[in-house]
Structures are given as C-alpha cells and as structure tokens.
C-alpha cells in the first residue's frame, strides 16, 4: 500500500514517535511518502514527497499532530477523495484518535479492511472580487474585524431572503465538524458529524438577542460586508485572507467530502465526554 504522512513542526519526542511509526509501517511493507512540510523536519529525507498530482494514488494519508494538522492535511487532499487517518500527538484531538498504544492496531485494521469511513462535509466560499485557490473549509469560514476596534457590519441572506444585519466582531459559518471549535467557544451548539446543517454564530454581537441559528446545509448563504475604511479578515480553518471595502461573499456546502478513517469502536459522544470533561467532577 502507498501512504502519505503529514506533520507540522515535528521535533523532539514527536520525532521519536514518528520514527517508531515509520519502522512499524515499513515492517508492514508500506511505501511511504512525506508531505513537503514534514520533509523539512529532516536534514535529509530518504522518503519521496507526495504532491497534488500524485496524492490521489495514495491509499490514505496519516495526519500526525492535532486537529490543526488534520485541517492542514485537508487542504492537501482537497477533491481527491484520498482517505485521512488522524493520529493525535498534539494537545486536542476531536478529529483524530490518541496515538498511544493503539497505532499498530488501527494500521492492522486498515490492512484487514476492518474500519469505518466517515464522510465529513465542508463549506466553500466565493467572492466576486478575489479568487481564492483553496476556497473550502472543514471546520468553519469566519469573517472577523482586523484593523479597528469598531464592530464590523454584515448583512446576511439565506437563499436570497434577508435574515438580519450583524453588528459584531465577526460571524462564523460552521459545519457540524466545526461546531465543536470556534463556534462552540462563541456560544454555538454542538452538531453530530452526520447532521445535515450549518451553524451561523455571531462573535460578540452588539445586539444580545442575536444567537446562533441552525440552517439546512442545502441553503446558500450570502454575506454583504459593509466596510469602507478598515481591513477585515476572512478565515477558512487555519488560513486567513485580508479584504477591504464593501465585499460580497457566497457560502454553501462543498460538492465534495472529506473521508476520515475511524476504528469500528469510534464513538463521537465518548470523544465529547473526554475532550469537554462532561460528567467529571472537576473540584478535586
């Protein structure tokens, strides 16, 4: 099997973990390709690198890090449908499993085709004045004020029907996957991964009556930013782009999905309990 490995800032103990993983993969006769980012962590790499041209020929890619690394891996995969196995050696892993003691088992399960494949939806952004090469996001698309302490003014339409004008620090359009991220920290709800909805969450709105709203992911969202003087940011997961002046954006569900590899024992609610400390007495 041909597999890719992507990692960011792999050094110290993480580098030791990577080397042990590579030894095990080679013992299983995998052909390994590094991402260009990961190859920079080594002075001289004996492994080839995968590119956008050959990534579709890989059986799957291992994302080695935390959720940020997996979001970066999604930008590599794009529309190729290459499967992703998230291995968490970072701080927080909603999208990947913790590496300790289970890496060899999940690899053996993949070899034996004893795993589940979960499709995660993405959102795509279009702007009439600027072409964005990687115009999709797995977690969320956010519009955020940048160069001023003043609030940003965003007119929101859903399927060409006016919803309201947001006076706020920004606005988040979240997928079910991203509902446990930035949107959650701003008071948004948690959606299960198979939910066919999007969440619109304001960031510190001036009108306290403005709350998150859940809409169908078949909807088309149009955002008109009224902003004459200052720059503002459009963030797509971990990638940010600067805009200025009055701008119009269209956001809708992407026409492709991300395929995440999970063990057959994967339980989303167990992940929530562990990561968010649900049901734990934190007083001790």
C-alpha positions in Angstrom: 0.0 0.0 0.0 1.1 3.6 -0.7 0.5 6.0 2.1 1.4 9.6 2.9 2.4 11.2 6.2 1.8 14.9 7.0 3.1 16.6 10.1 3.9 20.1 11.2 6.8 21.1 13.5 7.7 17.5 14.3 10.7 17.6 16.6 11.9 16.3 20.0 9.7 13.5 21.4 7.3 13.8 18.4 10.2 13.0 16.1 10.9 9.8 18.1 7.2 8.9 17.8 7.3 9.4 14.0 10.4 7.2 13.6 8.8 4.4 15.6 5.7 4.7 13.4 7.7 4.6 10.2 9.6 1.5 11.4 6.3 -0.3 12.0 4.8 0.8 8.7 7.9 -0.4 6.8 7.6 -3.7 8.6 4.2 -4.0 7.0 5.6 -3.2 3.6 4.0 0.2 3.2 5.5 2.6 0.7 5.8 6.0 2.5 5.6 9.5 1.0 6.1 12.6 3.1 4.4 16.0 2.7 6.7 18.8 1.8 6.1 20.3 5.3 7.1 17.1 7.0 10.2 16.6 4.9 11.6 19.9 6.1 11.8 18.5 9.6 14.7 16.2 8.4 18.1 17.4 7.2 18.0 14.7 4.5 14.9 12.6 3.9 15.1 9.2 2.2 11.4 9.3 1.5 9.7 10.8 -1.5 7.1 13.6 -1.2 3.6 13.5 -2.4 2.2 16.3 -4.5 -1.2 17.4 -5.7 -0.5 15.4 -8.9 0.1 12.0 -7.2 -1.9 12.3 -4.0 -4.9 10.5 -5.5 -2.7 7.4 -5.9 -2.2 7.1 -2.2 -4.3 4.6 -0.3 -4.6 7.0 2.6 -2.7 9.8 4.4 -1.7 9.8 8.1 -2.2 13.2 9.7 0.3 13.3 12.6 -0.3 16.0 15.1 -3.5 17.6 16.4 -6.7 18.9 14.8 -4.7 21.8 13.3 -2.5 19.4 11.4 -5.6 17.5 10.2 -7.1 20.7 8.9 -3.8 21.3 7.0 -4.0 17.8 5.6 -7.5 18.5 4.3 -6.0 21.3 2.1 -3.6 18.7 0.6 -6.4 16.2 -0.1 -8.9 18.6 -1.5 -11.2 17.0 -4.1 -9.0 13.9 -4.5 -11.1 11.7 -2.1 -7.9 10.3 -0.5 -8.8 8.9 2.9 -7.3 10.6 6.0 -6.2 8.8 9.3 -5.9 11.4 12.1 -3.3 10.4 14.7 -3.3 12.8 17.7 0.1 13.6 19.2 -1.0 17.3 19.8 -3.0 18.9 22.6 -6.5 18.5 21.4 -7.9 15.9 19.1 -11.6 15.9 18.2 -10.9 14.7 14.7 -8.1 12.2 15.4 -7.5 9.3 17.8 -4.9 9.4 20.5 -1.8 7.6 19.3 -0.7 5.9 22.5 -1.0 2.1 22.4 -3.4 1.9 19.5 -1.5 2.9 16.4 -0.4 -0.6 15.5 -3.9 -1.9 16.0 -5.6 0.7 13.7 -3.0 0.1 11.0 -3.6 -3.7 11.2 -7.3 -3.0 11.0 -6.8 -0.9 7.8 -4.8 -3.7 6.2 -7.6 -6.1 7.1 -10.3 -3.6 6.0 -11.7 -3.7 9.4 -12.5 0.0 9.9 -15.3 2.6 9.2 -15.1 5.5 6.8 -16.9 8.7 7.9 -17.7 11.4 5.4 -17.4 15.0 6.7 -19.0 17.9 4.8 -17.1 21.1 4.0 -18.1 24.7 3.1 -17.0 26.6 0.1 -16.6 30.4 -0.2 -16.8 32.6 -3.3 -16.0 36.3 -3.7 -16.8 38.4 -6.7 -13.6 40.4 -6.5 -10.9 37.9 -5.5 -10.2 34.3 -6.5 -9.1 32.1 -3.6 -7.3 28.9 -4.7 -8.2 26.7 -1.7 -11.7 28.0 -1.2 -13.0 25.3 1.2 -13.0 24.6 4.9 -13.8 21.6 7.0 -14.5 23.5 10.3 -15.7 27.0 9.5 -15.5 30.1 7.5 -15.3 33.3 9.6 -15.4 37.0 8.8 -13.6 38.9 11.5 -12.7 42.6 12.2 -9.0 43.3 11.9 -7.6 46.9 11.9 -10.1 48.6 14.1 -11.8 48.2 17.5 -15.1 49.1 15.8 -17.5 46.4 15.1 -18.0 45.0 11.6 -21.3 45.3 9.8 -22.5 42.2 7.9 -25.8 41.8 6.1 -26.9 38.1 6.0 -29.2 36.5 3.5 -30.2 32.8 3.3 -31.5 31.7 -0.1 -31.8 35.4 -1.1 -34.1 36.0 1.9 -32.8 38.7 4.3 -32.2 37.5 7.8 -30.6 40.4 9.7 -27.7 42.7 9.9 -25.0 41.7 12.3 -23.1 44.4 14.2 -20.4 42.3 15.8 -16.7 41.4 16.0 -17.4 38.9 13.2 -19.5 36.0 12.0 -18.8 32.2 11.9 -20.3 29.8 9.4 -19.7 26.4 10.8 -20.1 22.8 9.6 -21.1 20.0 12.0 -17.4 19.2 12.3 -16.5 22.8 13.3 -19.4 23.0 15.7 -17.0 21.8 18.5 -14.5 24.5 17.6 -14.6 28.3 17.3 -18.4 28.4 17.0 -18.7 26.5 20.3 -16.4 28.9 22.1 -18.8 31.7 20.9 -21.8 30.0 22.3 -22.9 27.9 19.3 -24.5 24.5 19.6 -22.8 21.1 19.0 -23.9 19.2 16.0 -23.3 15.5 15.4 -21.0 14.8 12.5 -23.8 13.3 10.3 -26.0 16.3 10.8 -27.0 17.9 7.5 -26.9 21.5 8.8 -24.8 24.6 9.1 -24.5 27.0 12.1 -24.3 30.8 11.8 -22.8 32.2 15.0 -22.1 35.9 15.7 -18.9 36.9 17.5 -19.7 39.3 20.4 -22.8 40.8 18.8 -23.9 44.3 19.7 -27.5 43.1 20.0 -27.5 40.5 22.7 -30.7 39.0 21.3 -28.7 37.7 18.3 -28.0 34.0 18.9 -26.7 31.1 16.8 -29.0 29.9 14.1 -29.0 26.4 12.5 -29.9 26.1 8.9 -30.1 23.3 6.3 -26.8 22.7 4.5 -28.7 22.9 1.2 -29.0 26.6 1.8 -26.9 29.2 0.1 -25.7 32.0 2.4 -24.9 35.5 1.1 -23.0 37.9 3.2 -22.6 41.6 2.3 -19.9 43.3 4.4 -20.3 47.0 4.7 -16.9 48.3 5.5 -15.3 51.4 3.9 -12.2 52.2 5.9 -10.6 49.2 7.5 -9.2 45.8 6.5 -11.0 42.7 7.8 -10.2 39.0 7.7 -11.8 36.1 6.0 -10.6 32.9 7.8 -11.0 29.4 6.4 -10.0 27.0 9.1 -6.3 28.0 9.7 -6.0 30.1 6.5 -6.7 33.8 6.5 -7.2 36.4 3.7 -7.3 40.2 4.1 -10.1 42.2 2.4 -11.1 45.8 2.4 -14.1 47.8 1.4 -17.6 46.6 0.6 -17.5 42.9 -0.2 -20.0 40.2 -1.0 -19.4 36.5 -0.2 -21.4 33.4 -1.1 -21.0 30.4 1.2 -22.5 26.9 0.6 -21.8 23.2 1.2 -18.9 21.9 -0.9 -19.6 19.5 -3.7 -17.1 17.0 -2.2 -16.5 15.5 1.3 -13.5 14.5 3.4 -13.2 10.8 4.2 -11.9 10.1 7.7 -10.8 6.7 8.8 -12.1 5.5 12.2 -11.8 2.3 14.1 -15.1 0.4 14.3 -15.1 1.2 18.1 -15.1 5.0 17.4 -17.8 6.8 19.5 -18.4 10.5 18.9 -20.1 11.0 22.2 -17.3 9.3 24.1 -14.9 11.8 22.4 -17.1 14.7 23.6 -17.2 13.4 27.2 -13.4 13.1 27.3 -12.5 16.3 25.5 -15.1 18.5 27.2 -15.0 16.8 30.6 -18.7 16.0 30.6 -19.8 14.3 33.7 -16.5 14.8 35.5 -16.2 16.3 39.0 -13.5 19.0 38.4 -13.5 20.2 42.0 -10.9 17.6 43.0 
